């Protein structure tokens, strides 16, 4: 994958915001939406029911209040029983108020007259003259009347005489529905009935509806969660299929993309079925593209292998004829120089051909030899050869006291070490210190930590950040910050990665200016040392 494609994918991941937003699952959002809708509907219906019932009950109470007020007015106008001392007797309008301007209580004539109007218990009756309450009583269940508390008189005096009932609080008596009328003498007669039954029934209805709504929402939430889970199960199958596909290794090699959404979840008549069918079509296209890519890779790999194999013979012939011609001492100096350059470039091209052939064979999955390899001896030999090829560098060893053995192909592992050391030699200036380290598994009996680490560390200028992610790609080239005296094929580190991968290991690079470390990790089961003498390590350690 190119750097441009990598940056494009990173930009697509970050598009739409710097911080990822936490979102709830579709199932939770659907259940919450249904619950909110149901709660809204229940609230609206409950409020409408309470308002309608309260309005109906207030209308009934107002009808009773109008009847009670009519009877009160009839008594005051003389339509009822009258006699000496009765307030409706026109011949006897004596002052019936005490020093406070009110009747004398339950035994007053006003209380008897109000009871004579056949009023229900807890009915309030009051007369208002010139804005002042002259008499005010409330009936009780015993057939008598009591004085209205003093803190309610101002409220009774302020009742409007427009013929419309109003609700007011009368102190300790509670809330009353009040109606003011005017008799023939101009006296304001206020009649009131208690509103407690209406308020109490309204409160009971609100409580009952709240309990019903809570129970309904709870039941609807549970049932909705179960129903949504059941309906979204096909979508989960689609997501599981996509998850299994995303876990496949699709970047190289032959890929059998057999994952598909089950047929029962691809019904185009449903939204989930449309998603499943679209995913299957996409997987079919991806599978076809992967097959075409693999066929192209196989064809290209075969072409490279065949071409490399066929080029080996003419290159060997070129080198042979050049060397044979160079033996002629009668050649002019210019011709001898040309022949030396021909020989040098033929050797360079032979190296490139051999590298390409090796990579083609590794890509084709050709098995390597599997035998115990004394990795310590290979490191010593590789450092010795590198010291001879690069005497202007300082070469150091960091080896354990005991030889380290790994299973693998000795020739290919030697090539790994040679390429890493050649990379350190050609890409760092003279005087650079290169340290080759070897670390055995701390506990060979522990399967989780059974690995050998080979490190090549140099004190050169380092790898540019933009190149660090691509150093193991084929034909990767560095810039001027890692100068070299002569060119290379650009396949050395690619061969390192391919050979290490063929051994079941990994290779990584990390560093900064002044320190670059390549780390090779190889699996190392407990194996006996190969037969033969070993080099005493204490004598070479630190050389």
C-alpha positions in Angstrom: 0.0 0.0 0.0 1.4 3.4 -0.9 1.9 6.3 1.4 -0.8 8.3 -0.4 -3.4 5.5 0.1 -2.4 5.3 3.8 -2.9 9.1 4.3 -6.2 9.0 2.5 -7.5 6.2 4.7 -6.3 8.1 7.8 -8.1 11.2 6.6 -11.3 9.3 6.0 -11.1 8.0 9.6 -10.7 11.4 11.1 -13.2 13.2 8.8 -16.2 14.5 10.7 -14.6 15.5 13.9 -11.4 15.2 16.0 -12.9 13.2 18.8 -15.1 10.2 18.3 -18.6 10.7 19.5 -20.1 8.1 21.8 -23.4 6.9 20.3 -25.8 4.3 21.7 -26.8 1.2 19.8 -29.6 1.3 17.3 -31.6 -1.1 19.5 -31.4 1.2 22.5 -32.3 4.3 20.4 -35.3 2.5 19.0 -36.6 1.4 22.4 -36.0 4.9 23.8 -37.8 6.5 20.9 -40.8 4.2 21.3 -40.8 4.8 25.0 -40.8 8.6 24.5 -43.6 8.4 22.0 -45.7 6.2 24.2 -45.0 8.4 27.3 -46.1 11.5 25.2 -49.3 9.8 24.1 -50.1 8.6 27.6 -49.4 12.0 29.1 -51.6 13.8 26.5 -54.4 11.2 27.0 -54.1 11.4 30.8 -54.2 15.2 30.9 -57.2 15.3 28.5 -59.0 12.8 30.8 -58.3 14.7 34.0 -59.3 18.0 32.4 -62.5 16.6 30.9 -63.5 14.9 34.2 -62.7 17.9 36.3 -64.7 20.2 33.9 -67.7 17.8 34.1 -67.6 17.6 37.9 -67.3 21.4 38.2 -70.3 21.8 35.9 -72.3 19.5 38.2 -71.1 21.3 41.3 -72.0 24.6 39.6 -75.5 23.3 38.9 -75.9 22.4 42.5 -74.5 25.8 43.5 -77.0 27.6 41.3 -79.9 25.6 42.9 -78.6 26.3 46.4 -78.2 30.0 45.6 -81.7 30.2 44.1 -83.2 28.8 47.3 -81.2 31.3 49.4 -82.4 34.2 47.3 -86.0 32.9 47.4 -85.9 32.8 51.2 -84.4 36.3 51.4 -87.0 37.7 49.0 -89.9 36.3 51.1 -90.9 33.4 49.0 -90.3 31.1 52.0 -91.8 30.9 55.5 -91.8 34.3 57.3 -93.1 35.7 60.5 -92.3 38.2 63.2 -88.6 38.3 63.6 -87.9 36.6 60.3 -85.6 38.5 58.1 -88.0 38.2 55.2 -90.8 39.8 57.1 -91.0 43.4 55.7 -92.5 44.7 59.0 -89.6 43.6 61.1 -86.1 44.7 59.8 -84.4 44.9 63.2 -80.7 45.0 63.5 -79.5 41.4 64.0 -75.9 42.1 64.2 -73.6 42.2 67.2 -70.8 44.5 67.8 -68.7 42.8 65.1 -71.4 43.3 62.5 -72.2 39.5 62.3 -75.0 37.3 63.4 -74.8 35.8 66.8 -74.0 32.2 65.7 -76.0 29.1 65.1 -78.9 30.4 67.2 -79.2 33.6 65.1 -82.2 34.2 62.8 -79.9 34.3 59.7 -78.6 30.8 60.5 -82.2 29.5 60.9 -83.3 31.2 57.7 -80.3 29.7 55.8 -81.1 26.2 57.2 -84.7 26.7 56.3 -83.6 27.0 52.6 -83.0 23.2 52.8 -79.2 23.6 52.2 -76.9 20.6 52.1 -74.3 20.1 54.9 -71.1 22.2 54.6 -72.9 24.8 52.5 -71.8 28.4 53.0 -74.2 31.3 53.1 -73.4 35.0 53.6 -74.9 38.4 53.1 -72.8 41.4 52.0 -74.0 44.9 52.5 -71.9 47.9 51.3 -68.9 45.6 50.8 -69.0 44.2 54.3 -70.2 40.8 55.4 -73.1 41.1 57.8 -73.9 37.4 58.2 -71.9 34.3 57.3 -72.6 30.7 58.3 -71.8 27.2 57.2 -74.1 24.3 57.7 -73.0 21.0 59.3 -74.2 17.5 59.3 -76.1 17.8 62.5 -78.7 20.1 61.1 -77.3 23.3 62.6 -75.0 26.1 61.4 -71.6 27.5 62.4 -70.0 30.9 61.9 -67.6 31.2 59.0 -64.0 31.8 60.2 -63.0 35.4 60.2 -60.1 34.9 57.8 -62.7 34.0 55.1 -64.9 37.0 55.3 -62.8 39.2 53.0 -62.9 36.5 50.4 -66.7 36.2 50.6 -67.1 40.0 50.4 -65.0 40.1 47.2 -67.0 37.5 45.2 -68.1 39.2 41.9 -71.9 39.4 41.3 -71.6 38.6 37.6 -73.5 35.3 38.0 -70.4 33.1 37.3 -69.2 30.7 40.0 -65.6 31.1 41.2 -63.3 28.9 43.2 -61.7 30.5 46.3 -60.0 29.2 49.5 -62.0 30.0 52.7 -59.3 29.5 55.3 -59.8 26.4 57.4 -63.0 25.4 55.4 -60.9 24.6 52.3 -61.6 25.5 48.7 -65.2 26.4 47.9 -67.1 27.1 44.7 -68.8 30.5 45.3 -71.7 32.3 43.6 -73.0 35.8 44.4 -76.6 36.9 43.8 -78.5 40.1 44.6 -81.9 40.1 46.3 -84.7 42.6 45.8 -83.4 44.8 48.6 -79.9 45.0 46.9 -78.2 42.8 49.5 -75.5 40.5 48.0 -76.2 36.9 48.9 -73.1 34.6 48.6 -73.6 30.8 48.4 -70.8 28.3 48.4 -70.4 24.6 48.1 -67.2 22.7 49.0 -64.9 21.7 46.1 -63.0 19.1 48.1 -64.8 16.2 46.5 -63.8 17.4 43.0 -60.2 18.1 44.0 -59.9 14.7 45.8 -61.3 12.8 42.9 -59.1 14.7 40.5 -56.0 13.8 42.6 -57.0 10.1 42.7 -57.4 10.1 39.0 -54.0 11.7 38.5 -52.3 9.2 40.8 -54.1 6.2 39.2 -53.2 7.4 35.7 -49.5 7.9 36.8 -49.3 4.4 38.1 -51.0 3.0 35.0 -48.6 5.0 32.8 -45.5 3.9 34.7 -46.6 0.2 34.5 -47.5 0.6 30.8 -44.2 2.2 30.0 -42.3 -0.5 31.9 -44.2 -3.3 30.1 -43.8 -1.5 26.8 -40.1 -1.1 27.4 -39.5 -4.7 28.1 -41.8 -5.9 25.2 -40.2 -3.3 22.9 -36.7 -4.4 23.8 -37.6 -8.0 23.1 -39.4 -7.1 19.8 -36.6 -4.8 18.6 -34.0 -7.5 19.5 -35.9 -10.1 17.5 -36.4 -7.8 14.5 -32.8 -6.6 14.5 -31.4 -10.2 14.8 -31.0 -10.4 11.0 -29.0 -7.2 11.1 -26.7 -8.7 13.7 -26.2 -11.6 11.4 -25.2 -9.2 8.6 -22.8 -7.4 11.1 -21.3 -10.7 12.1 -20.6 -11.6 8.5 -19.0 -8.3 7.9 -16.9 -8.7 11.0 -15.6 -12.1 10.0 -14.7 -10.7 6.5 -12.9 -7.8 8.1 -10.8 -10.2 10.1 -9.5 -12.0 7.0 -6.0 -11.4 5.7 -6.8 -9.9 2.2 -3.6 -8.1 1.4 -1.7 -10.9 -0.3 -1.8 -14.5 -1.2 -4.7 -16.6 -2.3 -7.9 -15.7 -0.4 -11.0 -17.8 -0.3 -13.7 -15.3 0.5 -16.5 -17.7 1.4 -18.3 -15.6 4.0 -21.8 -14.6 2.9 -25.0 -13.4 4.6 -27.5 -16.3 4.9 -30.2 -16.3 2.3 -33.0 -15.9 4.8 -31.6 -12.5 5.7 -31.4 -11.2 2.1 -35.1 -10.6 1.4 -35.2 -7.4 -0.8 -38.7 -6.7 0.6 -37.2 -5.7 4.0 -34.6 -3.0 4.8 -32.3 -5.5 6.6 -32.7 -7.8 3.6 -31.6 -5.1 1.3 -28.5 -4.5 3.4 -27.7 -8.2 3.4 -28.2 -8.6 -0.3 -26.0 -5.5 -1.0 -23.3 -6.9 1.3 -23.4 -10.2 -0.6 -23.1 -8.4 -3.9 -20.1 -6.4 -2.6 -18.5 -9.6 -1.3 -18.9 -11.2 -4.7 -17.2 -8.3 -6.3 -14.4 -8.3 -3.7 -13.9 -12.1 -4.2 -13.7 -11.7 -8.0 -11.2 -8.8 -7.6 -9.1 -10.9 -5.1 -9.1 -13.8 -7.5 -8.1 -11.6 -10.4 -5.4 -10.0 -8.2 -4.1 -13.4 -7.1 -4.1 -14.7 -10.7 -2.1 -11.6 -11.7 0.3 -12.0 -8.8 0.8 -15.7 -9.7 1.4 -14.8 -13.4 3.8 -11.9 -12.4 5.6 -14.1 -9.9 6.0 -16.9 -12.5 7.2 -14.3 -15.0 9.8 -12.9 -12.6 11.0 -16.4 -11.6 11.2 -17.5 -15.3 12.9 -14.3 -16.3 15.4 -14.4 -13.4 16.1 -18.0 -14.1 16.6 -17.4 -17.9 18.8 -14.3 -17.2 21.3 -16.2 -15.1 22.8 -18.0 -18.1 23.4 -15.0 -20.3 24.7 -12.9 -17.4 27.1 -15.7 -16.5 28.2 -15.8 -20.2 28.7 -12.0 -20.2 30.8 -12.1 -17.1 32.8 -15.1 -18.5 33.5 -13.4 -21.8 34.4 -10.1 -20.1 36.8 -11.8 -17.8 38.3 -13.9 -20.7 38.8 -10.8 -22.8 40.3 -8.9 -19.9 43.2 -11.4 -19.8 44.4 -10.1 -23.1 47.3 -7.8 -22.1 47.4 -6.1 -25.5 44.1 -4.3 -24.8 44.3 -0.5 -24.6 43.6 1.0 -21.1 40.2 2.3 -22.2 39.1 -1.1 -23.3 40.3 -2.7 -20.1 38.4 -0.1 -18.1 35.2 -0.8 -20.1 35.6 -4.5 -19.5 35.9 -3.9 -15.8 32.8 -1.8 -15.8 31.0 -4.5 -17.8 32.1 -7.1 -15.3 31.0 -4.9 -12.3 27.5 -4.2 -13.8 27.1 -7.9 -14.8 27.8 -8.9 -11.2 25.3 -6.2 -9.9 22.7 -7.5 -12.3 23.4 -11.1 -11.3 22.8 -10.1 -7.7 19.5 -8.4 -8.6 18.4 -11.5 -10.6 19.3 -13.8 -7.7 17.3 -11.6 -5.3 14.3 -11.5 -7.5 14.4 -15.2 -8.0 14.6 -15.7 -4.2 11.7 -13.4 -3.6 9.6 -15.1 -6.3 10.3 -18.5 -4.7 9.4 -17.3 -1.2 6.2 -15.7 -2.5 5.3 -19.0 -4.1 5.5 -20.6 -0.7 8.4 -22.8 -1.5 9.3 -24.5 1.8 12.7 -23.9 3.4 14.9 -26.3 5.1 14.1 -27.1 8.8 17.2 -28.1 10.8 18.8 -26.9 14.0 20.9 -23.8 13.3 23.6 -22.5 15.6 22.6 -18.9 15.4 25.6 -17.8 17.4 28.0 -19.1 14.9 26.1 -17.4 12.0 26.2 -14.1 13.9 30.0 -14.4 14.4 30.6 -15.3 10.8 28.4 -12.5 9.5 30.1 -9.9 11.7 33.5 -11.2 10.7 32.6 -10.8 7.0 31.1 -7.4 7.6 34.3 -6.3 9.3 36.3 -7.3 6.3 33.9 -5.6 3.9 33.6 -2.4 6.0 36.9 -1.8 7.9 36.0 1.9 8.4 33.1 0.9 10.7 33.3 -0.2 14.3 31.7 -3.7 14.7 30.7 -4.9 18.2 29.0 -8.1 19.5 26.6 -8.6 22.4 26.2 -12.3 22.7 24.9 -14.6 25.5 27.5 -17.0 27.1 25.7 -20.0 25.7 25.1 -20.8 22.0 21.6 -20.1 20.8 19.9 -22.7 18.5 16.9 -22.1 16.3 15.2 -24.3 13.7 15.5 -23.0 10.2 17.4 -22.7 7.0 21.0 -21.9 7.7 21.7 -20.4 4.3 18.7 -18.1 4.3 19.3 -17.0 7.9 22.9 -16.2 6.9 21.4 -14.0 4.1 19.2 -12.2 6.6 22.2 -11.3 8.8 24.3 -10.4 5.7 21.6 -8.1 4.4 21.1 -6.3 7.7 24.8 -5.7 8.2 25.2 -4.6 4.6 22.3 -2.2 5.1 24.0 -0.7 8.2 27.4 -0.5 6.4 26.2 1.1 3.2 23.7 3.6 4.7 25.9 5.0 7.5 29.1 7.1 7.3 32.5 5.8 8.1 33.3 5.5 11.9 29.7 4.4 12.7 29.5 1.9 15.5 27.3 -1.2 14.6 26.4 -3.6 17.4 24.9 -7.0 16.7 23.1 -8.5 19.7 21.6 -11.9 20.3 19.2 -12.7 23.1 18.0 -16.2 24.0 14.5 -16.9 25.4 14.5 -16.1 29.1 12.5 -19.3 29.8 12.6 -21.9 26.9 9.9 -23.9 28.7 7.4 -21.0 28.5 5.5 -21.2 25.2 4.5 -17.5 25.5 8.1 -16.3 25.6 9.9 -18.8 23.4 11.6 -16.4 20.9 15.1 -15.4 20.0 15.9 -11.8 19.3 18.6 -10.7 16.9 19.3 -6.9 16.9 21.4 -4.8 14.6 22.0 -1.3 16.1 23.9 1.5 14.4 24.8 5.0 15.5 24.2 6.5 12.1 22.0 9.4 11.1 18.8 7.4 11.4 15.9 6.7 9.0 13.6 9.5 7.8 10.2 9.2 9.4 8.5 9.2 5.9 10.7 6.2 5.0 10.5 4.2 8.2 7.1 2.6 7.3 8.4 1.5 3.9 11.9 0.3 4.5 10.9 -3.4 4.1 9.1 -2.8 0.8 10.7 -3.9 -2.5 12.8 -1.3 -4.2 12.4 1.1 -1.3 15.0 3.9 -1.6 16.3 6.3 1.1 17.0 9.9 0.6 20.3 11.8 1.0 20.1 11.7 4.8 21.2 8.1 4.6 24.0 8.5 2.0 25.9 5.5 0.6 29.0 5.1 -1.5 27.4 2.7 -4.0 24.0 1.7 -5.1 22.0 -1.4 -4.1 19.2 -3.4 -5.6 16.6 -2.1 -3.1 15.6 -5.7 -2.2 17.9 -6.4 0.7 15.4 -5.6 3.5 12.5 -7.0 1.5 14.4 -10.3 1.4 15.0 -10.1 5.1 11.3 -9.7 5.8 10.3 -12.5 3.4 12.9 -15.0 4.9 12.0 -14.1 8.5 8.3 -14.5 7.7 9.0 -17.9 6.1 10.6 -18.9 9.4 7.5 -17.8 11.3 9.1 -14.7 12.7 8.9 -10.9 12.4 11.3 -8.1 11.8 10.8 -4.5 12.9 12.8 -1.2 12.9 12.8 1.6 15.4 15.1 4.5 16.0 15.9 8.1 16.0 18.9 10.2 14.7 22.0 8.6 16.2 20.4 5.2 16.9 18.6 2.8 14.6 17.7 -0.8 15.6 16.5 -3.6 13.5 15.0 -6.4 15.5 14.5 -10.0 14.2 12.3 -12.2 16.3 12.5 -16.0 15.5 10.6 -18.8 17.2 13.0 -21.1 19.1 11.7 -24.4 20.4 14.1 -26.2 22.7 16.4 -28.1 20.3 19.8 -29.7 20.9 22.9 -28.1 19.6 24.2 -29.3 16.2 27.1 -31.6 16.3 30.5 -30.0 15.9 32.8 -27.6 17.8 31.7 -24.2 18.8 33.7 -21.0 19.0 34.4 -19.9 22.6 32.3 -16.8 23.1 34.1 -15.1 26.0 37.1 -14.6 23.8 35.1 -12.8 21.1 32.6 -10.9 23.3 32.9 -7.2 22.8 35.2 -7.5 19.8 
